[in-house]
Amino acid sequence: MIFVFDLDGTICFQGKPLSPVIIDAIDKLTYHGHDIIFASARPIRDLLPTLPEHMHAYPMVGGNGAIVAKEKNIISTVHFEEDARDRIVTMINNYNLKYLIDSDWDYSYTGSEDHPIRRNVDPQKRANHVSLESIRKMIKIVLFDVSDHSLVLEELSALPVVIHKHGNEGILDISPQGIDKWNGLMRLGLQDRSYIAFGNDANDISMFQHAHTSIMIGSHKELESYATEQLQADEELIAQRLLAFCKVTEQTDCLTMI
């Protein structure tokens, strides 16, 4: 079976890397022949620091589906259409918006250095912090500290983009039209109902819709109707659930040998 894991708020918490108990459980899944994919809102650059080195070659979907990587190489990216990109940049300038804008690897950021968003951007200094003007192919835009959601959303709704709002944090996470995690998984060759998905937020809805089994971590009103199971956001409980899949595999192997 294929297991697809969102990261933040699902198997890692408070911006920290995977804990030893989660790493051990995932390693046991691979030992029993299961395949692992990570699917995150983070770009691949910022996804890697959450994982141990031996998992860096695993297939990955980053930027909510805009970037796909395999065997440590980015194999596919989708960026904003030129007109949409230019209009969003105009909005940023007109409303003096704070932003994090990603290309496939480098990024442009404005805002304070102690903002929670900044702490998770390129902590291992793998990329270049560049000017907004130098990023021609934008694959993901995050607007934060947005004081007037309604006005900004009204203008964004006229563009070919996908928008995720993050609670009451004043954060708008924007991707090119048609891009979501399921789109990225398809570019890795996954088929409908062929995997088990773990997630915790609205941006996991698309991959839950096409999963064989969908396990929601914590509680999220928009996501819960697509989940077949729900677990508390507790690393020990999550690890136990993963190990239960290993036991099922062991039992199936034993029956096959009889």
N, C-alpha and C positions, 0 to 999 in steps of 0.2 A: 504494500500500500504506500501511497505518497502522502506525506504529512506536510501541510503548508502552515507556517507560523508567522503571524504578525509579531512584532517585537515589543515596542513601548506599550506598557499597560497590559500586555498579554503574557509574555514569558520573561520580560525584564522590566524593572521598575525604578522610578525616580532617576532616570538617566544613567543608571548603572549597567555594566555588562551583565551577561547571563551569569547566574549564580552557579556554584559547583553542583548543586543538586539538580538543576535544570540541565546543565551540560551532561551530567552522568546519565540522566534519563534519555536524552536525545541520542547519546552515544549508544545506549542499549538498543534503541530503535534501529539504528543503522547496523548494529551487530546482528540483529534478527532479520536483516535484509530489506528494511523499509527505506524509502528515499525521503530526503528532507529538502524543503524549499523554504526560504525566508522571503516574506512579502511585506514591505514596510513603506510608510510614507517618507522615510528618510531616503535621500539619494544613496547610491552604493557606497560612496565615500564615507558617509556617516553611519552606514549600517555596519561596516566592517569592525569598528572599535567595540561594538557590543558583543562580538563573537570571538571565541578562541581561534587561534591561528589555524588549527586543523579543520575548521569549518569554512574558511575563506574561499575554498574552491566550490562550495555547494552552489547550486542554482539560486539566483536571487532576483526578486522583483523590487525595484526601488522607485521612489518618487510617485507612489500610488499607481504604478504601472507604466510610467514614462520611460523607465530604464530597465533593461533586462541584462543580467550577467550570468556567465557560466564559466567554470574553471578559471576564475580570476580575470576574465576578460568581459568587457561590456560588448554585447553582441547586437543590441538593438536599442534605439532611442526614438522618442517621438517628441517634437517640440511645437511650440505655439506657431500658428500661422502668422505671417509677417504683419498683417493688418491688426490682428488681435494683440500681438506683442506691442506694437506702436501705440495703440489706444490705451493699453494698461500703463505703459510708461508715461503717457500724457496724464492719466489719472493720478499716478504717483506724484508727479510734479505739481499738478493743480491742487491736490489736497495735502501735499507735504506728508505723504504716507511713509511709514517705516516699512522696510521690506527685507526679505531674504530671497534672492533669486538665484536659481541653480542652472548651470549648463550641465552637460553630462558629467563634468568633474569639478571645474572651478565654480566660484560663486561671488556674488556681490551682496553686501550686507550694510544696512544702516541701523543705527540704534545704539543703545548703551552696551558696554562690554559685560555688564553683569546681568543682562536680561536672560531668563531661562532658555530662550531660543538660542542665544549665542553660545551658551555653554556646550550645546550638543553639535555645534557646527565645526567640522574638521578639527577635532581635538588632537589628532595625531599629526597635523600639519602635512597632509598628503596632497593638498591642492593649493591654488592661488586665490587670494582675496583680491578681486579685480574691480574695475569701475563698471557701473551699469552699462555704459555705452559700449564697452568691449565685449559684452555678451550678446551675440547675435542669435544664437540658438538657445532659447530659454525652454527648459523642460518642466520647471516647477516654480511657482511664485507663492510666497507666503507674505501676506500683509498683516501687520500686527499693530496693536494699540489703536485699532480703528474706532474712532469715537462715534461716527455716524454710519452705522451698518447699512441703514436703509438707503441712504443716498449712494453709497459705493456699490451696494448690491444691485441697485436699479441699473446703474451703468454697466456693471459686469454681466447682468442677465441678457443684455443685447449682444453679447459676444459669444463666439463658439468655444466655451470653456466649461469645465466642471468645477463646482465650488463646494468645499466642505467647511462648515463653520464649527469652531471648537468651543462649545459651551458659551460661557459668559466671559471668555478670556479676550474678546476683541480680536480674534485671529481668524483670518480667511485663508484657506489653503486652496490654491487654484492650479488646475491641471488642464492640458489641452482637451478639447472635445473628444469624446469617445474613449478617453483613457481612464482606466480603473484597474484594480488589481487582477480581476479576471482577464482583462485584455492582456496584461503582462503574462499571466499564467498560460494563456493560449499561445503566446509567442514562444513559450518554452515547450510547447507541444502537449500540454495537458488537455484532456477531454472531459466532457461533462460527467459528473458523478464519479470521478476517478480518484478522489483524494479526500482527506480529512483536514478540515480547516480549523485553526484556532485564531480568534480575534477578539477585539473588545470595543470597537468604535464603528461609526457610520461608514467610514471608508473601507470597512471589511464586508459590507453588505454584498457587493458583487461576487466576491469569492465564496461567501456563504450560500448564495443562491445556486451555485453550480457544484457545491460540494456533496459528497456522499454522506458525510457527517460533519456538522458544524457546531463547534463548542465555543460558547461565549464566556469570556473571563470577566468576572464582575457583572455589572448591570448597565445596560444602555437601552433606552426606550426604543430607538429606531432599529437597533440590531436584533433585539430579542425575538421578534416575530420570525426571523430567519434562522434562529438557532435551534438545533435539535437537543442540545444539552447546555447546562450552565454550571460554571464552577466559580467559587470564590477566588479573588485575586490573592492567592496564597501559594507560594512556590512549592511547598511540601505537598499540598493537595494536587497541584498541577502535575508534579513529578509522579505522584502515585497513579494519576490517570494515565500518564504515558506508559508507565511500567505495566499497567493492566493490559494495554495493547500488546506488550511484549509477551505476557503470559498467554494471551489468546493465540499468539503466533506459535509459542512453544507447544500448546495443546494440539493445535492443528498439525504441526510437524510430527508429533507423536502418533496421531491418528493415521497420518499418511504412511508412516513406517509399519503400522500393524498389518 
